[in-house]
Amino acid sequence: MTSFNRKPEEKGVPVIIAIVLVGVIFVIVGAVVLAGMLGTFVLSTGEQVSPTPSVSFQFGVSDGTATIAHAGGDSFSAGEMLVVAGDTEQSWASLSGADGPVERGDSISFDVASGDPVELVYVGGDGRELVGRFSA
């Protein structure tokens, strides 16, 4: 039978290797957990996209002048609503002269040719979305 005798200075080597391996595993696991937490934080602080407002409008045309009034629902920023009449596109803000929130009772008026289609287009965080349409 063969005897494996070790020198006294070699007896602790396997224990040291085991301790080093456990330490390396803890460092790797810690790095993965930290990367996951950091990734979650970065992704959760991204820009929040505002949904299209739920709004009802009243439309009217008289003597070549169209009037659109906010008749109820969510308020919205005047700069986020476009009025497309024929080949012309203008923001609610440029037609009203104010860039604040548009609320129930607020209205705009503009010149329009008879028979031209008029569309209200919301241009918020989700891109462009048609929210109203009528014919002049």
C-alpha positions as CSV (number, residue, x, y, z in Angstrom):
1,M,0.0,0.0,0.0
2,T,1.2,3.4,-0.9
3,S,1.3,6.1,1.6
4,F,0.7,9.7,0.7
5,N,2.8,11.6,3.1
6,R,2.8,15.4,2.7
7,K,5.3,17.8,3.8
8,P,4.1,19.9,6.8
9,E,4.1,23.1,4.6
10,E,1.8,21.4,2.0
11,K,-1.0,20.3,4.4
12,G,-2.9,23.6,4.3
13,V,-2.8,24.1,0.5
14,P,-6.2,22.4,-0.3
15,V,-7.9,24.4,2.4
16,I,-6.5,27.6,1.0
17,I,-7.5,26.7,-2.6
18,A,-11.1,26.0,-1.3
19,I,-11.3,29.3,0.5
20,V,-10.0,31.2,-2.6
21,L,-12.6,29.4,-4.8
22,V,-15.4,30.3,-2.4
23,G,-14.3,33.9,-2.3
24,V,-14.2,34.1,-6.1
25,I,-17.7,32.6,-6.3
26,F,-19.0,35.2,-3.9
27,V,-17.4,38.0,-5.9
28,I,-19.0,36.8,-9.1
29,V,-22.4,36.4,-7.5
30,G,-22.1,39.8,-6.0
31,A,-21.2,41.4,-9.3
32,V,-24.2,39.7,-11.1
33,V,-26.6,40.9,-8.4
34,L,-25.1,44.5,-8.4
35,A,-25.4,44.6,-12.3
36,G,-29.0,43.5,-12.1
37,M,-29.9,46.1,-9.5
38,L,-28.1,48.8,-11.5
39,G,-29.8,47.7,-14.7
40,T,-33.2,47.8,-13.0
41,F,-32.6,51.3,-11.7
42,V,-31.4,52.6,-15.0
43,L,-34.3,51.2,-16.9
44,S,-36.9,52.3,-14.4
45,T,-35.7,56.0,-14.5
46,G,-36.3,56.3,-18.3
47,E,-38.6,58.8,-19.8
48,Q,-42.3,58.1,-19.0
49,V,-44.5,58.2,-22.1
50,S,-47.7,60.1,-21.6
51,P,-50.8,58.5,-23.0
52,T,-53.1,60.1,-25.5
53,P,-55.6,62.3,-23.6
54,S,-59.3,61.3,-23.7
55,V,-61.0,64.5,-24.9
56,S,-64.3,65.4,-26.5
57,F,-64.4,68.4,-28.9
58,Q,-67.1,70.6,-30.4
59,F,-66.6,71.6,-34.0
60,G,-68.3,74.4,-35.9
61,V,-67.9,76.4,-39.1
62,S,-69.4,79.7,-40.0
63,D,-68.5,82.0,-42.9
64,G,-65.1,80.4,-43.6
65,T,-64.1,80.4,-39.9
66,A,-63.8,77.0,-38.0
67,T,-64.0,76.9,-34.3
68,I,-62.9,73.9,-32.2
69,A,-63.7,73.8,-28.4
70,H,-62.5,71.5,-25.7
71,A,-65.9,70.1,-24.6
72,G,-64.7,67.8,-21.8
73,G,-62.2,65.1,-20.7
74,D,-58.5,65.3,-20.0
75,S,-56.6,68.5,-20.3
76,F,-53.6,68.6,-22.7
77,S,-50.6,70.8,-23.5
78,A,-51.4,73.3,-26.3
79,G,-48.1,72.4,-28.0
80,E,-49.1,68.7,-28.2
81,M,-52.2,69.2,-30.3
82,L,-52.0,69.9,-34.1
83,V,-54.8,71.2,-36.2
84,V,-54.5,70.0,-39.9
85,A,-56.9,72.0,-42.2
86,G,-56.4,71.2,-45.9
87,D,-52.6,71.5,-46.5
88,T,-52.0,73.6,-43.4
89,E,-50.7,72.2,-40.1
90,Q,-50.6,74.4,-37.0
91,S,-50.4,73.7,-33.3
92,W,-53.2,74.6,-30.9
93,A,-50.6,76.8,-29.2
94,S,-49.9,78.9,-32.3
95,L,-53.6,79.3,-33.0
96,S,-54.5,80.3,-29.4
97,G,-51.4,82.3,-28.6
98,A,-50.9,80.4,-25.4
99,D,-48.8,77.3,-24.7
100,G,-50.3,76.2,-21.4
101,P,-52.7,73.5,-20.7
102,V,-55.9,73.3,-22.7
103,E,-59.0,72.6,-20.5
104,R,-62.7,72.4,-20.9
105,G,-64.1,75.6,-22.4
106,D,-60.9,76.6,-24.2
107,S,-61.4,77.1,-27.9
108,I,-59.5,78.2,-31.1
109,S,-60.7,79.7,-34.3
110,F,-59.1,79.7,-37.8
111,D,-59.8,80.3,-41.4
112,V,-60.8,77.3,-43.5
113,A,-61.9,76.7,-47.0
114,S,-65.4,75.1,-47.5
115,G,-65.2,71.4,-47.8
116,D,-61.6,71.1,-46.5
117,P,-61.1,68.2,-44.0
118,V,-60.0,69.3,-40.5
119,E,-58.2,66.9,-38.2
120,L,-57.0,67.2,-34.7
121,V,-53.7,65.2,-34.2
122,Y,-52.2,64.5,-30.8
123,V,-48.3,64.5,-30.9
124,G,-47.4,63.4,-27.4
125,G,-45.1,60.6,-26.2
126,D,-46.7,57.8,-28.2
127,G,-46.2,59.5,-31.6
128,R,-49.0,61.0,-33.7
129,E,-52.6,60.0,-33.1
130,L,-55.8,61.3,-34.7
131,V,-58.2,62.4,-32.0
132,G,-60.9,64.3,-34.1
133,R,-62.0,64.9,-37.6
134,F,-64.7,67.0,-39.4
135,S,-65.4,68.7,-42.7
136,A,-65.5,72.4,-43.1
